[in-house]
Amino acid sequence: MANNDQLKSKLLRWTFALAVVQMVVGCVWCFLAPVKGEPSLIKSYAAFRGTHHQYTHQAEWTAAVAFIFPYLELSPGLLWLTFVLLQVGTWTNPIAYSIMALTGIGHDMVAGAFPDLGRSEPVSSVVEGTLKLCAVTFLASCVLILIGVSRYRFRAPASADKTK
């Protein structure tokens, strides 16, 4: 397999940078917190809390995956595909939660977790589609990560003393 060290390094930096951006978004989201008795953009407090958690937890996962890129033995195309699938998967989940928090409208997929959410088209379909897109892309990125890591073979550094 071709040496992709520069690409892996680039994807590590971009993945980590986007994880930090996602963490910042999750923290800034808290400034939208509804204050008792005050008008608010937030229509579902439970979905609002879930949104904060999804942004920050997805950011943690993305940051961890960033450091896996050097160990992925994949072609350049599959490395890029892994990066894109990871980004789509980790951003769409909190985006679905944001939609639910801001509109107060959910989908039957999350009815047990958020009983306060109403159902209304087209928003319910958007939430459903976003959550399904998250699941498919996130799982696909995980499969590519497992394949890439399973192909990795440790190589001794070039500067290692070969006389011993």
Sequence and secondary structure as in RCSB ss.txt:
>XXXX:A:sequence
MANNDQLKSKLLRWTFALAVVQMVVGCVWCFLAPVKGEPSLIKSYAAFRGTHHQYTHQAEWTAAVAFIFPYLELS
PGLLWLTFVLLQVGTWTNPIAYSIMALTGIGHDMVAGAFPDLGRSEPVSSVVEGTLKLCAVTFLASCVLILIGVS
RYRFRAPASADKTK
>XXXX:A:secstr
    HHHHHHHHHHHHHHHHHHHHHHHHHGGG   TTS  S S HHHHHHHHHHHHHHHHHHHHHHTTGGG    
HHHHHHHHHHHHHHHHHHHHHHHHHHHHSB  GGGTTT TT B  TTHHHHHHHHHHHHHHHHHHHHHHHHHHHH
H      TTS    
